[in-house]
């Protein structure tokens, strides 16, 4: 009897030791996984994008990216040819959300470059850039970047913009405000949608127009599978609380029939692409929708 008890005791002891090692191993794996996640999170960086109505040449695009990267990294000086200044700043002010953290960009006295002054200290500025970058990375993951088609990504980005922003009394609200504070008006709703698509290497254009009552309004034009469509996440929020697709993938005629005037412009002042593909007409009256097996499933 004593021998049996001894064997059982040894067995229990071995089990205990084994469980300790398993626990340590699990903890180690969890720690490694956590470290991997941190590394991946830190390794995410913003793509330097711009409104797709522009067609900058390589020199202008290179200078624009140099300016944006200087702001991202909190540099106080940047150099690019003054002859490109107008084109570079057109891209910068229309397509770079972090510009709101900059107080001024002035030409150096010796004309050899530009001096960047920030609204906060350089350390505070870098922290704010980091917070914005992390948030954009999280949103892109939620929208399925790298794992879904452009169509599904656009639908997810559209719903995010239409459900995660509340109207603001500030007409000057920006994409930065929409991302960090969850507030804005039509320009911020549309701007966030466009920025997410551009981060996913999709063409997206900001549209500035008006209601037939002459009230200012902004929405987006984006390209999916070779065709261009209108998208209005702000109207979606107002009418369906962001749950529908009433203003998703509209044609030019749809847009005018909604309540918009026939004249609208892009940041580059070039004519917007024609939107005449009516493939999304069937989703106009859906009350809610989900994605299943890479397909949009609607409920009416």
N, C-alpha and C positions, 0 to 999 in steps of 0.2 A: 504493500500500500504506500509506504514511504517513497519507494522507487518511482511509482506512478506519479505521485505528487511532485517529485523532483523533476521528472520529464516534463510535466505540464508547466511547472514553474519556469524551466528553461525555455520552453516553447513560447510562453507568454513574454518572457524577457526578450527573445529574438524578435517577436512581433512588435514589441515596444520600440526596440532599436530600429527595426525596419521602418516603422511609422515615423520615427524622428527623422531618419534620413530622407524619407519621402517628403516630409513636411519641409525640411531644409531645401530639398531639391525643388519643390513647388514654389517656395518663397523666392528661391534664386531665379527660377524661371519667370515668376511674376515680376521680380525686380528687373530682370533682363528685358522682359516685354515692355515694362514701364519705361525703361531707359531708351529702348528702341523707339517707342512712341514719341518720347520727348525729342529724340534726335530727328525723327521724321517731321515732327511739328516745326522744329527749329529750321530744318532744311528747306521748308516751303518758302518760296519767294514769289513776289508779284511779277507778273508779266507786264512789261511796259507796253500798253495798248493805246489806241487812239480811235477817234470816231471814223467809221469806215467810209464816210463821205469824202474824206481827204485821200489824196494820192501823193504823198510826199516822195521826193527822190531819195536816193540812198544817203546822200550827204545830210539832208535835213533830218531824216529819220535817225541817223547816227547822233547828230547834235541833240535832238530831242531826248533820246535815250540817255545821253550823257547828263543832261540837265536833270531828268527824273531820278537817275541813280545818285546824283549828287544830293538831291533833297532826301531821298530814302536813307542815305548814309550820313546825313547831317553835316555835309561839307559846306563851308562858308564861301567858297569860290568855285567858279566853273568857267571853262573856256570853250567857245565855239565862234565861228566867223560871224561878224556883225551883219554881213550881207544876208544871213539866213534868219536873223532875229524875228522878223514878222511871221514867217512860216513856222518857226519853232514855237513861238509863243501862242500861235493859233492852236497847235496840237496840245500844248501844255494846258492852256486855260479851258479847253473844251473836253479834254480826255484824261486828265490826271487828278484823281480825287484828293491826293495828299497836298495839293497846292494850297489848300485852306490853312495848312500849318505854317505857311510862309508869309512873313510880313511884307517883304519887298525883295525885288531883284533889280539891282542897279548896275549900270555900266561903270567899270572901274575908271578912275581918273586917267590912267595911262592908256585906256581903250584896249587893253589886252585881254579882257574877259568881263565877268560879271560877279558882283558881290551878293551873296544870299543872306538875308536876315530873317531869322525865325521868330515866331510869336512867343516861343518859350526858350529856355536854355537848351543847349545842344543835347544834353543828357535827357532832359524831359522830352524833347522832340523825338529822339530815338526811341524812347519808351512808347510814345504815342504811335509812332510808325509801326513798332512791333505789335502793339495791340490791334491796330487796324489789319495788319498782315495776317495775324493769327485768326482774326474774325473772318476775313475773306476766305482763308483756307478752310475753315470749318463750314462755311456756307457752300463752298464748292463741293466739299465732301457730301453734304446733305443733298445737293442737286445731282450727284452722281458723276462728277467729272472723271473721265477716264474709264467709266464702266457702263455708260449708257449712250444711246444714239444722240445726235444733235437735237432731234425732235423731242425726245424725252427730257434731255437736259434743259431745253428751252421751256418746256411745260413746267418743270420743277422750279426753274429760276423765276418764271412768271408767277407761280403760286407763292414762292417765298416773298417776292417783292410786294405782292398784293395782300399778304397776310401778316407781314412782320413790320410794317410801317404804319404809323398813325398820322393823320393830317396835322400839319403844323400851321400856326398863324404866320410863320415867317416864309414869305414867298422866295426868299433868297436861300432857303435850305438846300443842302448839297448832298451828293452821294455819301460823303463822309458822315454827315448827320444821320442819313438813313441807316448806315451800317452800324455806327457806334451808339446812336441814341434812339434809333427806331422811329424817326419822325421826319416829315418832309411834305412837300406838295407834289404836284404832278411831275415836275422836273426831276425831283429826287427819286420818285418811284421809277420813272422811266430810266433815269441815269443808272440806278443800281442794276436794273434788269440788263441794260446794255453792257455794263461793266462786267457782270458775271458771264455773259455770252462771250465777250471779247477775251476774258481770261480762259475761256474754253476754246479759243482759236476760231470763233465764229464772227461773221460780219454783222455789225449792229450799228445803227445810225440814229442819232437823236433828232427828233422832229419837233419843230416849234411852230405852232399854229394858233388857232383861236376857235372858240365856239361861235355859232352863228349869232350869238348875242354879243360877240366881240371880246369875251373874256379870254385871257391868256391861257394856253394849255400846252402841255408837252406830252409826247408819247414816243414810241420807238418803231423803227423798221428794221427787221432782221432777216437774214437769209437762212432758209432750211432746205436742204436737198436741192439746191440750185434755184429756188424760187424765193421771192421777197414777199413779206407780209407785214401788216401793221399789228402792233401790240400796245395795249393801253392798260397797264396794271393799276393805275390810279382809278380809272373808271370802274375796273373790276372790283376794287375795294368798295367803292361807293355804292355799287348796284348789287353785288352778290357777297359782299364781305370777303372777297377773295376766293370763294369756294367754287366759282363757275369758270367758264371759258368764253363768256359772252364777247369779250374784246380781244380774244386770242386768235392770231393768224387771220386778220381781216384783209379784205381787198380794198382798193381805193374807193370803190362805190360804197362798201360797208361803212367806211370811215366817214364819208360825206353824209350818208343816210343816218348815222348816229346822231350827230349834232354839230359836226365840224364844218368850217368854211372850206371852200375848195382850194384855197391858197395856204400853203405851209412851206417852211423852208428847213434847210439843214444848217449845221454850224459853218460849213464851208460855202454856203450859199449856192451850191450846185443843185440841179434838179434831182429830187429823190428818185430812186428806181421805181418802175411801174409795178404795182401789186395787183395782179389780176387772177391769181390762182385761187379758186374757191374750194379747195379740198377740205377746209375746216368749217364749212357752213353747217355741217351736221352737228357740231358741238355747241352751237350758239345758245341753246336753251337748257343745257344740262345744269342740274342743281349741285352736283358734286362729281368728282372723278377720282380715279386711282390708276396706278400703273401696275399691270400684271403681265409678266413675261414680255417685257419691252413693248407693251401695247397700252394705249390710253383707253381705259374702260370708263364710260360715262353712265350716269344715272339721271333720268329725267323726272 
